[in-house]
């Protein structure tokens, strides 16, 4: 019997497998293939930090009556299979290809004598300044290895036969992981790890070095934030951040050849008995492969100049928005219009108030700098900054302090909820009345990630939308959960914790009723992740009612497509290409009067039940048409898209249509549209 729902962890690993396939694709530029390997490695590290703890707990509890039985073993077997494929792609395809360009990455091979003097000098002049050497077995040593920090475990001995374990940190967080040196016509790239190992005798003179193996420990990254936190939440999160790398160890990764006796001695010394022991490759943290010191434009994706939307020609961004709704499609469109929105708000003498939610902030955010300028110019600026944005907490806290010092009203996290909405509101005095301008996006207000995440940003002065945005910001300033779902009656926006879940169910029910009445009915949904079971079940119900449903799910998909009697009218595709597909789009046929929605919310349990999300309708006909053209290109992608089936295979889309690669096709569409209008 087929299960109704796919396990989310298995589905996620299927997505990471698709990333790995991109690294093996010969049509992808060589350095970009290395970067896909780096993305795979980084994703896997995050999986171990976030997802493995509950899986290991299930195994420990031995829950033999649940579908989770044996899941940890299944996950580990799949990861092992993918890692073997990773090694094959790297060794058999990428390294030989790199060497054909006169660049030799020394990967588990001896160092040529010709470059030894350069390595020795680099070790003595640079590397040694950053080496931490620890003897964890000595009574006077207190040491706790950090999560995902690289170490070399050195086993030393003396003439009396006594062995000792020494740990040396590999300082890749302080200096570049790779050292590049030329010899003749060859450019050699050497791992920092190998340089340190080569000169270990200089660190341990008159000592026998019996073994030296790379190790890495991955720890649980989930923060234990209780709903009942009181006082300064930022301070509490800072305290937890200090201990994040001290979390429960989920994986102990070690280099092949680690002597068994010393391996278990080290596990005991470091108190890692609960971690999964995993023999990996010689090198760890291979996300660093995304930063190989190679300068060759021919080995990268060609540079693409973003399209400037035609409304950028307007004297002010607010004048353009006043005329009609405007939409930006990052990264195809330049992000300048978003920056103008905040820059002009900061300097326009008639702007009185600015409100914005921030989730992941760029390291040197131009958006936040504009907000600081606005406050310094006498504007009333209110910023809701989510301090619980995983892995970005420290950066957000730093910005929060800077904004507060500039006079910005900072609203911190709501206990028990994350605010994941990506919205902003500007209040401008026009004569005797106020005019509001809204920004609603599918992705973070982050100009760095906007270069490689595909997102949609709506700029609007639609009175109903901006009025409801104002209501939302008023609520957020109260820093509490809604007392009831109908506390604010949103009629245009879909806001998680208020009406989002209920309204999406109603929209699907409406399509079911249309289908039963013989009216046009259909559903197209694009998400990053699909997990929430009541929404999936409603899609199954729609399929059984005869409705064709086309889903584009980049990552986790717990829905089983194509199952007779359950989901035979549902198809699911996944697009992995140069840019990370990130926009969320919802299209309902509505008996021929098509409705289009976009927003920040995936259909995950966390988005539906534990976050404040905002989805918004597209009312402008031109904007709707443009989004529909983009979605149609993605639905017809038969180059980068794959079909997801019940076996979780990533199968190429099979059709006889002209090849369509949606990402360059979307760029060409927007380029042509912009040129025609100009």
PLY file of the C-alpha trace (Angstrom):
ply
format ascii 1.0
element vertex 678
property float x
property float y
property float z
element edge 677
property int vertex1
property int vertex2
end_header
0.00 0.00 0.00
1.35 3.41 -1.00
1.78 5.90 1.82
-0.08 9.18 1.47
2.93 11.22 2.47
6.62 11.07 1.63
9.03 11.41 4.54
10.37 14.96 4.52
13.99 13.99 5.22
14.11 11.45 2.42
12.54 14.00 0.10
15.08 16.64 1.09
17.94 14.25 0.41
16.41 13.59 -3.00
16.68 17.34 -3.67
20.31 17.36 -2.56
20.88 14.46 -4.93
19.52 16.66 -7.71
22.09 19.33 -6.78
24.76 16.66 -7.10
23.51 15.80 -10.57
24.10 19.39 -11.64
27.74 19.01 -10.61
27.98 16.08 -13.02
26.37 17.92 -15.97
29.02 18.56 -18.67
27.15 21.60 -20.02
27.64 23.47 -16.75
30.86 25.58 -16.64
33.62 23.84 -14.74
33.96 26.13 -11.72
30.17 26.20 -11.38
30.25 22.40 -11.17
32.67 22.71 -8.28
30.23 25.17 -6.70
27.37 22.68 -6.99
29.56 20.18 -5.13
30.11 22.89 -2.52
26.35 23.50 -2.23
25.76 19.77 -1.80
28.37 19.62 0.96
27.00 22.70 2.73
23.43 21.36 2.52
24.51 18.05 4.00
26.26 19.77 6.90
23.08 21.71 7.64
21.05 18.49 7.46
23.24 16.95 10.15
23.06 20.08 12.27
19.29 20.45 12.06
17.61 17.15 11.18
19.75 14.28 12.46
19.09 14.81 16.18
15.39 13.89 16.01
16.18 10.94 13.74
18.77 9.62 16.15
16.33 10.15 19.01
13.70 8.08 17.20
16.20 5.29 16.76
17.15 5.47 20.41
13.48 5.31 21.44
13.05 2.24 19.20
9.58 3.26 17.99
8.83 0.06 16.11
5.16 0.87 15.50
5.66 4.04 13.48
6.55 4.78 9.87
9.81 6.22 11.18
11.13 2.72 11.93
14.60 2.41 10.51
14.50 5.92 9.10
17.89 6.91 10.54
19.48 3.88 8.88
17.71 4.63 5.59
18.89 8.24 5.70
22.48 7.26 6.46
22.52 4.71 3.64
21.25 7.32 1.18
23.82 9.85 2.37
26.59 7.27 1.98
25.45 6.55 -1.56
25.42 10.25 -2.43
28.83 10.84 -0.92
30.29 8.04 -3.01
28.78 9.69 -6.09
30.26 13.01 -4.93
33.73 11.44 -4.83
33.31 9.91 -8.27
32.25 13.22 -9.85
35.14 15.07 -8.24
37.89 12.56 -8.97
36.81 11.20 -12.33
35.34 14.32 -13.95
36.19 17.63 -12.34
39.83 17.21 -11.33
40.92 15.91 -14.77
38.96 18.71 -16.47
40.64 21.31 -14.26
44.04 19.85 -15.08
43.35 20.30 -18.80
43.47 24.06 -18.12
46.87 23.79 -16.48
45.42 23.87 -12.96
46.12 20.96 -10.66
44.21 20.62 -7.41
46.27 18.24 -5.29
43.60 15.93 -3.95
44.96 13.08 -1.85
48.27 12.94 -3.72
51.93 13.74 -2.93
53.23 17.29 -3.09
55.64 17.83 -6.01
59.15 18.68 -4.87
59.20 21.77 -7.05
56.63 23.60 -4.89
57.89 22.47 -1.47
59.94 25.65 -0.81
56.86 27.83 -1.39
54.73 25.63 0.89
57.38 25.66 3.61
57.62 29.44 3.51
53.82 29.82 3.65
53.60 27.41 6.59
56.27 29.25 8.58
55.25 32.81 7.70
51.46 32.52 7.76
49.87 29.24 8.84
51.73 28.79 12.12
50.32 32.08 13.41
46.83 30.54 13.51
47.43 26.99 14.76
45.79 25.88 18.00
47.38 22.74 19.42
45.42 20.87 22.10
46.16 17.76 24.19
42.62 16.60 25.11
43.81 13.64 27.22
45.70 15.69 29.75
44.00 16.39 33.07
44.72 20.11 33.02
43.20 20.60 29.56
39.57 21.62 29.09
38.62 21.43 25.43
35.37 21.27 23.50
35.70 20.92 19.71
33.47 23.31 17.77
30.83 22.18 15.34
32.10 21.87 11.77
35.55 23.13 12.72
38.28 21.20 10.93
40.88 19.40 13.05
43.80 17.11 12.46
44.00 14.32 15.02
47.68 13.51 15.47
48.83 10.39 17.26
52.29 10.91 18.68
54.55 8.45 20.45
57.90 8.28 22.18
60.69 5.75 22.35
58.99 4.10 25.33
55.93 3.22 23.24
53.53 5.67 24.91
50.99 7.25 22.57
49.18 10.56 22.94
46.37 12.15 20.92
46.87 15.76 19.86
44.33 17.95 18.02
45.38 20.74 15.69
42.81 23.16 14.35
42.86 23.79 10.61
42.38 27.59 10.53
40.24 27.74 7.38
37.96 30.23 9.14
40.90 32.66 9.38
42.92 32.08 6.20
42.00 30.67 2.80
41.45 26.91 2.68
43.64 26.68 -0.42
47.14 27.87 -1.30
47.97 28.48 -4.93
51.51 28.30 -6.30
52.90 28.15 -9.85
55.63 25.87 -11.11
56.46 25.89 -14.80
53.25 25.91 -16.79
51.18 24.40 -13.97
49.20 26.20 -11.29
49.06 24.01 -8.18
46.29 24.35 -5.58
47.06 22.75 -2.21
44.72 22.14 0.72
45.65 23.91 3.94
45.20 20.52 5.62
47.97 18.93 3.56
50.44 21.76 4.18
49.97 21.40 7.94
50.36 17.63 7.79
53.53 17.92 5.72
55.23 20.08 8.33
53.98 18.33 11.47
57.57 17.35 12.42
58.29 21.05 12.93
55.48 21.18 15.50
56.51 17.96 17.29
60.31 17.73 17.23
61.90 14.64 18.75
58.52 12.92 18.66
57.32 9.97 16.61
54.23 10.85 14.52
52.31 7.60 14.13
49.20 8.91 12.35
47.56 12.17 11.32
43.90 12.11 10.24
41.38 14.84 9.50
38.25 14.90 11.67
35.11 17.01 11.95
32.29 17.03 14.48
28.81 18.21 13.53
26.51 19.32 16.32
22.81 19.95 16.64
22.05 23.57 15.72
18.48 23.92 17.00
18.11 26.68 19.55
16.07 25.89 22.64
13.84 28.98 22.67
11.01 28.54 25.11
7.75 30.30 24.35
7.64 31.84 27.80
10.85 33.86 27.46
10.65 37.15 29.29
12.96 40.14 29.29
15.47 40.96 26.60
15.15 38.21 24.00
18.25 39.43 22.16
20.35 38.86 25.26
18.92 35.38 25.72
19.64 34.45 22.09
23.19 35.78 22.40
23.66 33.47 25.36
22.35 30.55 23.34
24.53 31.46 20.37
27.57 31.24 22.59
26.61 27.62 23.23
25.34 26.66 19.78
28.61 25.02 18.78
28.47 23.15 22.08
25.29 21.35 21.06
24.63 17.63 20.90
27.05 15.89 18.51
25.20 14.22 15.63
28.15 13.15 13.48
31.82 12.37 13.99
33.45 12.36 10.57
36.93 10.95 10.21
39.45 10.30 7.49
39.96 6.71 6.26
42.86 4.98 7.94
42.24 6.35 11.43
43.64 3.63 13.81
40.61 1.99 15.42
41.95 1.97 18.98
42.82 5.64 18.90
39.52 6.48 17.18
37.49 5.12 20.07
39.88 6.67 22.57
39.23 10.06 20.97
35.46 9.46 20.98
35.71 8.82 24.72
37.94 11.82 25.39
35.60 14.18 23.52
32.42 12.57 24.92
30.99 11.78 21.48
29.43 8.40 22.19
26.01 9.59 20.96
27.27 10.72 17.57
27.17 8.69 14.38
30.70 7.59 13.52
31.18 8.04 9.80
34.23 7.35 7.70
34.38 10.14 5.14
36.94 11.22 2.62
40.36 12.67 3.27
38.96 16.22 3.23
35.94 17.68 5.02
34.02 20.97 4.69
34.15 20.63 0.93
31.81 23.59 0.66
35.15 25.39 0.33
35.37 23.97 -3.21
33.06 26.83 -4.15
35.97 29.23 -3.55
38.82 27.70 -5.49
41.50 30.36 -6.20
41.06 30.16 -9.97
40.72 33.23 -12.19
39.28 32.17 -15.53
36.06 33.75 -16.75
35.58 30.96 -19.28
35.06 28.50 -16.40
32.19 30.46 -14.86
28.68 31.27 -15.96
28.81 34.20 -18.37
28.19 37.57 -16.77
24.57 38.67 -17.24
23.64 42.33 -16.91
20.36 42.64 -14.98
17.46 44.24 -16.80
16.43 47.69 -15.59
12.61 47.73 -15.42
11.10 50.50 -17.50
9.55 52.23 -14.48
13.07 52.99 -13.27
12.93 55.89 -15.75
10.40 57.68 -13.52
11.58 60.71 -11.58
10.72 59.02 -8.30
9.90 55.45 -7.44
6.78 56.58 -5.61
5.47 58.39 -8.70
5.91 55.14 -10.65
4.07 53.14 -8.00
1.29 55.70 -7.83
0.60 55.19 -11.55
0.40 51.38 -11.38
1.60 48.33 -9.47
5.22 47.49 -10.28
7.00 44.17 -9.99
10.66 43.20 -9.85
11.91 39.73 -10.70
15.28 39.16 -9.05
17.94 38.39 -10.19
16.79 39.02 -13.77
15.85 42.58 -12.85
18.33 44.87 -11.18
17.69 45.26 -7.46
18.08 49.02 -7.83
14.32 49.66 -7.68
14.11 48.02 -4.22
17.06 50.09 -3.02
15.45 53.22 -4.49
12.27 52.46 -2.54
14.17 52.71 0.74
16.66 55.40 -0.35
13.95 57.76 -1.56
11.87 57.08 1.54
14.91 58.03 3.63
15.42 61.37 1.91
11.95 62.44 0.73
10.93 65.37 2.95
7.28 64.33 2.74
7.84 60.78 3.99
6.90 60.58 7.65
6.96 56.89 8.60
8.63 53.69 7.41
7.82 50.16 8.58
9.67 47.02 7.53
10.18 43.37 8.51
13.69 41.94 8.23
14.52 38.23 8.37
17.96 37.66 6.79
19.98 40.86 6.51
22.98 41.34 4.22
26.34 41.74 5.92
26.67 45.38 4.82
23.01 45.94 4.08
22.23 48.98 1.94
18.59 48.58 2.93
19.40 48.90 6.62
21.80 51.77 5.99
18.95 53.59 4.24
16.72 52.96 7.26
19.39 54.40 9.56
19.65 57.45 7.30
15.86 57.82 7.41
15.91 57.87 11.20
18.74 60.40 11.20
16.64 62.53 8.83
13.81 62.64 11.34
11.57 59.92 9.92
9.74 57.62 12.29
11.21 54.22 11.42
9.92 50.96 12.88
11.73 47.73 12.11
10.62 44.26 13.08
13.80 42.18 12.97
13.59 38.44 13.48
16.30 37.47 15.94
15.57 33.77 15.56
16.48 33.50 11.83
18.52 30.30 11.89
22.28 30.84 11.38
21.70 34.60 10.94
20.90 35.43 14.55
24.27 37.01 15.30
24.21 39.24 12.22
20.63 40.32 12.94
21.47 41.16 16.54
24.41 43.28 15.39
22.18 45.23 13.00
19.46 45.52 15.61
21.85 47.29 17.96
23.08 49.67 15.26
19.56 50.60 14.22
18.45 51.12 17.80
21.43 53.41 18.40
20.36 55.47 15.36
16.92 56.05 16.83
14.99 53.35 15.00
12.19 51.71 16.91
13.18 48.04 17.04
10.56 45.35 17.57
12.19 42.03 18.42
10.95 38.49 17.96
7.52 37.40 19.10
7.81 34.64 21.72
6.76 31.35 20.15
6.61 32.72 16.59
9.02 33.66 13.85
8.13 36.58 11.61
9.07 35.36 8.14
7.02 37.93 6.17
8.93 40.13 3.73
7.00 43.41 3.70
7.51 47.15 4.06
5.25 50.20 4.24
6.00 53.88 3.64
3.67 56.68 4.78
4.03 59.90 2.80
2.27 63.21 3.34
0.49 64.41 0.20
-1.39 67.63 0.80
-3.76 67.17 3.70
-3.82 63.39 3.48
-1.40 60.50 3.73
-0.48 58.17 0.89
0.83 54.69 1.65
3.23 52.64 -0.49
3.75 48.93 0.10
6.49 46.47 -0.72
5.61 42.77 -0.58
8.13 40.10 -1.54
8.64 36.37 -1.80
12.23 36.65 -0.54
14.35 38.53 1.96
15.22 42.20 1.57
18.83 41.26 0.96
20.69 42.67 -2.03
23.37 39.96 -1.83
21.11 36.91 -2.03
19.04 38.77 -4.65
21.90 38.12 -7.08
21.27 34.39 -7.17
17.80 33.77 -5.64
14.81 34.05 -7.96
12.20 36.14 -6.18
9.36 38.53 -6.94
8.92 41.94 -5.28
5.63 43.82 -5.66
5.54 47.60 -5.20
1.99 48.85 -4.78
-0.20 51.71 -3.63
-3.36 49.61 -3.84
-5.48 51.09 -1.02
-6.83 47.79 0.30
-3.42 46.10 0.38
-1.56 48.98 2.05
-4.38 49.44 4.57
-4.05 45.80 5.62
-0.26 46.09 5.72
-0.71 48.91 8.22
-2.95 46.69 10.34
-0.31 43.96 10.28
2.44 46.31 11.43
0.25 47.65 14.21
-0.24 44.08 15.39
3.48 43.24 15.17
4.34 46.13 17.48
2.37 44.34 20.22
4.89 41.44 20.21
2.40 38.69 20.96
0.54 35.86 19.32
-2.96 36.64 18.02
-5.58 35.86 20.64
-7.79 34.37 17.93
-7.39 33.76 14.22
-10.03 36.37 13.42
-8.54 39.07 15.64
-7.79 41.02 12.44
-10.08 40.35 9.50
-7.71 40.36 6.52
-9.74 40.31 3.31
-6.96 40.84 0.80
-3.77 39.62 2.41
-3.28 36.04 3.55
-1.46 36.16 6.88
-0.34 33.04 8.71
-1.77 32.89 12.28
-4.86 34.74 11.00
-6.34 33.42 7.74
-3.64 31.97 5.47
-4.19 28.27 6.13
-7.97 28.52 6.14
-8.04 30.66 3.01
-5.81 28.35 0.96
-8.10 25.45 1.84
-11.07 27.56 0.73
-9.39 28.43 -2.57
-8.84 24.75 -3.32
-12.43 23.95 -2.28
-13.64 26.64 -4.67
-11.80 24.91 -7.53
-13.39 21.60 -6.50
-16.85 23.18 -6.60
-16.16 24.71 -10.00
-15.04 21.32 -11.34
-18.19 19.65 -10.01
-20.27 22.37 -11.72
-18.50 21.83 -15.04
-16.68 25.16 -14.89
-12.97 25.63 -15.68
-10.83 24.54 -12.73
-7.11 24.16 -12.28
-4.30 24.76 -9.79
-0.66 25.73 -10.35
1.56 26.14 -7.31
5.26 26.91 -7.05
6.94 26.43 -3.66
10.29 25.72 -2.10
8.82 23.07 0.19
5.52 21.20 0.52
4.93 19.32 3.77
1.73 20.34 5.59
-0.63 17.37 5.45
-4.04 19.04 5.50
-3.13 21.11 2.44
-1.68 18.06 0.70
-4.83 16.09 1.50
-6.94 18.89 0.03
-4.87 18.73 -3.17
-5.53 14.97 -3.27
-9.23 15.71 -2.93
-9.01 18.18 -5.82
-7.23 15.61 -7.97
-9.97 13.07 -7.27
-12.51 15.74 -8.31
-10.92 15.80 -11.75
-8.76 18.90 -11.38
-5.36 19.00 -13.07
-2.77 20.24 -10.60
0.73 21.24 -11.61
3.25 21.73 -8.83
6.80 23.05 -9.01
8.53 22.16 -5.75
12.23 22.91 -5.51
13.12 20.98 -2.39
11.00 18.99 0.10
7.84 17.47 -1.37
5.84 15.19 0.94
3.05 14.82 -1.62
2.91 11.57 -3.62
2.14 12.46 -7.26
0.64 10.21 -9.88
-0.97 7.61 -7.59
-4.19 6.17 -9.13
-7.25 7.03 -7.09
-5.37 9.58 -5.02
-3.15 11.93 -7.00
-3.23 10.79 -10.61
-3.93 14.32 -11.85
-1.06 15.87 -9.90
2.36 16.33 -11.48
5.43 17.65 -9.68
8.56 19.09 -11.25
11.75 20.48 -9.73
14.05 23.06 -11.32
17.71 23.28 -10.30
19.82 25.65 -12.35
22.16 28.63 -12.10
19.85 30.51 -9.72
18.11 29.13 -6.64
14.37 28.99 -7.33
12.83 30.78 -4.37
9.59 32.50 -5.35
6.24 31.20 -4.09
3.36 31.55 -6.57
-0.23 30.27 -6.36
-2.56 30.28 -9.39
-6.23 29.25 -9.28
-8.35 29.03 -12.46
-11.48 30.29 -10.66
-13.94 29.39 -13.43
-11.95 31.37 -15.99
-11.37 34.47 -13.85
-7.85 33.44 -12.85
-6.44 34.54 -9.49
-2.72 34.82 -8.82
-1.15 35.02 -5.39
2.46 35.26 -4.26
4.18 35.46 -0.91
6.69 34.34 1.68
4.95 31.15 2.81
5.92 27.64 1.89
3.41 24.95 2.79
5.47 23.62 5.68
4.28 23.00 9.23
6.59 25.73 10.49
5.29 28.29 7.98
1.64 27.51 8.63
1.68 27.08 12.41
4.79 28.74 13.85
5.43 31.79 11.69
3.89 35.04 10.59
3.82 34.88 6.79
2.24 37.14 4.19
0.84 36.15 0.81
-0.71 38.77 -1.43
-2.95 38.93 -4.52
-1.95 40.39 -7.86
-4.65 42.79 -8.96
-2.82 44.60 -11.78
-3.51 42.92 -15.15
-0.05 43.68 -16.57
1.70 42.28 -13.49
-0.47 39.14 -13.55
0.32 38.62 -17.23
4.05 38.92 -16.62
3.99 36.42 -13.76
1.89 34.03 -15.84
4.43 34.21 -18.70
7.24 33.39 -16.27
5.36 30.48 -14.74
4.48 29.12 -18.19
8.16 29.08 -19.15
8.98 27.19 -15.96
6.17 24.70 -16.55
7.59 24.00 -20.02
11.21 23.69 -18.88
12.49 20.39 -20.28
16.21 21.05 -19.85
16.74 21.76 -16.14
13.41 20.52 -14.79
12.97 16.97 -13.54
9.82 15.09 -12.63
9.37 13.88 -9.08
7.63 10.52 -8.91
6.60 8.25 -6.01
10.07 6.66 -6.04
11.62 10.11 -5.49
13.70 9.78 -8.63
14.83 12.96 -10.37
13.73 11.93 -13.86
14.24 14.28 -16.81
11.03 15.71 -18.22
10.04 13.58 -21.21
8.42 15.42 -24.10
9.04 16.19 -27.74
8.82 19.94 -27.38
11.56 22.37 -28.38
14.17 22.51 -25.59
13.31 25.23 -23.08
15.64 26.24 -20.27
13.42 28.50 -18.21
15.96 30.72 -16.46
17.64 32.16 -19.59
14.23 32.20 -21.30
12.82 34.36 -18.49
15.76 36.74 -18.75
15.23 37.07 -22.52
11.51 37.65 -21.99
12.12 40.48 -19.52
14.91 41.94 -21.63
12.66 42.00 -24.69
9.73 43.45 -22.76
11.86 46.17 -21.23
13.46 47.16 -24.53
10.10 47.27 -26.28
8.60 49.55 -23.64
11.60 51.88 -23.53
0 1
1 2
2 3
3 4
4 5
5 6
6 7
7 8
8 9
9 10
10 11
11 12
12 13
13 14
14 15
15 16
16 17
17 18
18 19
19 20
20 21
21 22
22 23
23 24
24 25
25 26
26 27
27 28
28 29
29 30
30 31
31 32
32 33
33 34
34 35
35 36
36 37
37 38
38 39
39 40
40 41
41 42
42 43
43 44
44 45
45 46
46 47
47 48
48 49
49 50
50 51
51 52
52 53
53 54
54 55
55 56
56 57
57 58
58 59
59 60
60 61
61 62
62 63
63 64
64 65
65 66
66 67
67 68
68 69
69 70
70 71
71 72
72 73
73 74
74 75
75 76
76 77
77 78
78 79
79 80
80 81
81 82
82 83
83 84
84 85
85 86
86 87
87 88
88 89
89 90
90 91
91 92
92 93
93 94
94 95
95 96
96 97
97 98
98 99
99 100
100 101
101 102
102 103
103 104
104 105
105 106
106 107
107 108
108 109
109 110
110 111
111 112
112 113
113 114
114 115
115 116
116 117
117 118
118 119
119 120
120 121
121 122
122 123
123 124
124 125
125 126
126 127
127 128
128 129
129 130
130 131
131 132
132 133
133 134
134 135
135 136
136 137
137 138
138 139
139 140
140 141
141 142
142 143
143 144
144 145
145 146
146 147
147 148
148 149
149 150
150 151
151 152
152 153
153 154
154 155
155 156
156 157
157 158
158 159
159 160
160 161
161 162
162 163
163 164
164 165
165 166
166 167
167 168
168 169
169 170
170 171
171 172
172 173
173 174
174 175
175 176
176 177
177 178
178 179
179 180
180 181
181 182
182 183
183 184
184 185
185 186
186 187
187 188
188 189
189 190
190 191
191 192
192 193
193 194
194 195
195 196
196 197
197 198
198 199
199 200
200 201
201 202
202 203
203 204
204 205
205 206
206 207
207 208
208 209
209 210
210 211
211 212
212 213
213 214
214 215
215 216
216 217
217 218
218 219
219 220
220 221
221 222
222 223
223 224
224 225
225 226
226 227
227 228
228 229
229 230
230 231
231 232
232 233
233 234
234 235
235 236
236 237
237 238
238 239
239 240
240 241
241 242
242 243
243 244
244 245
245 246
246 247
247 248
248 249
249 250
250 251
251 252
252 253
253 254
254 255
255 256
256 257
257 258
258 259
259 260
260 261
261 262
262 263
263 264
264 265
265 266
266 267
267 268
268 269
269 270
270 271
271 272
272 273
273 274
274 275
275 276
276 277
277 278
278 279
279 280
280 281
281 282
282 283
283 284
284 285
285 286
286 287
287 288
288 289
289 290
290 291
291 292
292 293
293 294
294 295
295 296
296 297
297 298
298 299
299 300
300 301
301 302
302 303
303 304
304 305
305 306
306 307
307 308
308 309
309 310
310 311
311 312
312 313
313 314
314 315
315 316
316 317
317 318
318 319
319 320
320 321
321 322
322 323
323 324
324 325
325 326
326 327
327 328
328 329
329 330
330 331
331 332
332 333
333 334
334 335
335 336
336 337
337 338
338 339
339 340
340 341
341 342
342 343
343 344
344 345
345 346
346 347
347 348
348 349
349 350
350 351
351 352
352 353
353 354
354 355
355 356
356 357
357 358
358 359
359 360
360 361
361 362
362 363
363 364
364 365
365 366
366 367
367 368
368 369
369 370
370 371
371 372
372 373
373 374
374 375
375 376
376 377
377 378
378 379
379 380
380 381
381 382
382 383
383 384
384 385
385 386
386 387
387 388
388 389
389 390
390 391
391 392
392 393
393 394
394 395
395 396
396 397
397 398
398 399
399 400
400 401
401 402
402 403
403 404
404 405
405 406
406 407
407 408
408 409
409 410
410 411
411 412
412 413
413 414
414 415
415 416
416 417
417 418
418 419
419 420
420 421
421 422
422 423
423 424
424 425
425 426
426 427
427 428
428 429
429 430
430 431
431 432
432 433
433 434
434 435
435 436
436 437
437 438
438 439
439 440
440 441
441 442
442 443
443 444
444 445
445 446
446 447
447 448
448 449
449 450
450 451
451 452
452 453
453 454
454 455
455 456
456 457
457 458
458 459
459 460
460 461
461 462
462 463
463 464
464 465
465 466
466 467
467 468
468 469
469 470
470 471
471 472
472 473
473 474
474 475
475 476
476 477
477 478
478 479
479 480
480 481
481 482
482 483
483 484
484 485
485 486
486 487
487 488
488 489
489 490
490 491
491 492
492 493
493 494
494 495
495 496
496 497
497 498
498 499
499 500
500 501
501 502
502 503
503 504
504 505
505 506
506 507
507 508
508 509
509 510
510 511
511 512
512 513
513 514
514 515
515 516
516 517
517 518
518 519
519 520
520 521
521 522
522 523
523 524
524 525
525 526
526 527
527 528
528 529
529 530
530 531
531 532
532 533
533 534
534 535
535 536
536 537
537 538
538 539
539 540
540 541
541 542
542 543
543 544
544 545
545 546
546 547
547 548
548 549
549 550
550 551
551 552
552 553
553 554
554 555
555 556
556 557
557 558
558 559
559 560
560 561
561 562
562 563
563 564
564 565
565 566
566 567
567 568
568 569
569 570
570 571
571 572
572 573
573 574
574 575
575 576
576 577
577 578
578 579
579 580
580 581
581 582
582 583
583 584
584 585
585 586
586 587
587 588
588 589
589 590
590 591
591 592
592 593
593 594
594 595
595 596
596 597
597 598
598 599
599 600
600 601
601 602
602 603
603 604
604 605
605 606
606 607
607 608
608 609
609 610
610 611
611 612
612 613
613 614
614 615
615 616
616 617
617 618
618 619
619 620
620 621
621 622
622 623
623 624
624 625
625 626
626 627
627 628
628 629
629 630
630 631
631 632
632 633
633 634
634 635
635 636
636 637
637 638
638 639
639 640
640 641
641 642
642 643
643 644
644 645
645 646
646 647
647 648
648 649
649 650
650 651
651 652
652 653
653 654
654 655
655 656
656 657
657 658
658 659
659 660
660 661
661 662
662 663
663 664
664 665
665 666
666 667
667 668
668 669
669 670
670 671
671 672
672 673
673 674
674 675
675 676
676 677
